[in-house]
Amino acid sequence: MSVTPATEAVDPSARVLGLEMSLLLPSSAPASWSPAVHEAARLLAGQPWERGDSSPTDLLTLSLLLFARTYSGDRVPHDVPVAELREALAGPADCEPKIIDEMTQALAETGQRTTITDPDTALWSLFNSARDQYAGRLNASGLADDIEPPSPGPSPMRGATDRLGQLFAEYAEDRERAVAPRVASSPLVIKAHQFKLVSTDSIVPLRCIYGDDVLEVHVDGPVATLECSKGHVHPLRARLDAAHVRMAVARATGSRPSAPGTHQLGELLIATPDLPRHLDPAETNVFLRAAVNRTSVGMRTGIVERITRRVRGFSARPR
């Protein structure tokens, strides 16, 4: 059973879950990956999908586990019992989860594992982001000659495994009745006359690394890629985030954040990655907020003037 687009449009939780699913569904993934993501979403649909919490890592970890258990085609993700998931997630909380090894093998055998000389596949990048024990530590240390390199810390997947283990230890929901959005593994393509990156205190045109104007932005799973007027095609990860692009298109078109398709727009305002993805940049940027306030004041002034003229007109009529 799945949530219809109309239901997702009025259910904020389904919109958030649908967006998170779209970020895990690159078009390059093997056929067995999408069913794993959708089943993981069904199992987690009843959890509070609050913005900015750890739920995305939980969804990714459970998707990888279901994929590792079903990629061979012997069964589908829905046939993996909750008891089996509970056992797989069990283990000491003070070390990295044992399921990492079988995930690595599954990705390798489906052609998703890459070497240091190959560009990363989308699934391998997602997997590495979840098992990374140095996230944020290398940048913080500076790696100066007289400073010891940082020691590895707990990976995001370690925390997710612990949370999922607790969830399935007391999983009482009716799995057959669980619902989650249906999300396609198809890219989102945006063509616009102008793309602008919006932070709290700036609005700048989006340009490629060579300074040329951007004509198109493609979102495929977790990656947003731009194409400029000179034909350069590349991601711009430090400034362009896939989730923020999807939210910008949803605000501009009224579509679901998870929806694929092609859009032709005049201008698209994309929030910078440091801003919360669900906030409208028009409400957080100092210049846009001031413009909205001026427009609002102008509209109120115009209404008052029209009411005043109407009242004067009635007063001037002969009695």
Secondary structure, 3 states (H helix, E strand, C coil): CEECHHHHHHCHHHHHHHHHHHCCCCCCCCCCHHHHHHHHHHHHCCCCCCCCCCHHHHHHHHHHHHHHHHCCCCCCHHHCCHHHHHHHHCCCCCCCCCHHHHHHHHHHHCCCCCCCCCCCCHHHHHHHHHHCCCCCHHHHHCCCCCCCCCCCCCCHHHHHHHHHHHHHHCCCCCHHHCCEECCCCCCEEEEEEEEEEECCCCEEECECCCCCEEEEEEEECCEEEEEECCCCEEECCCCCCHHHHHHHHHHHHCCCCCCCEEEEEEEEEEECCCCCCCCCHHHHCHHHHHHHHHHHHHHHHHHHHHHHHHHHHHHHCCC
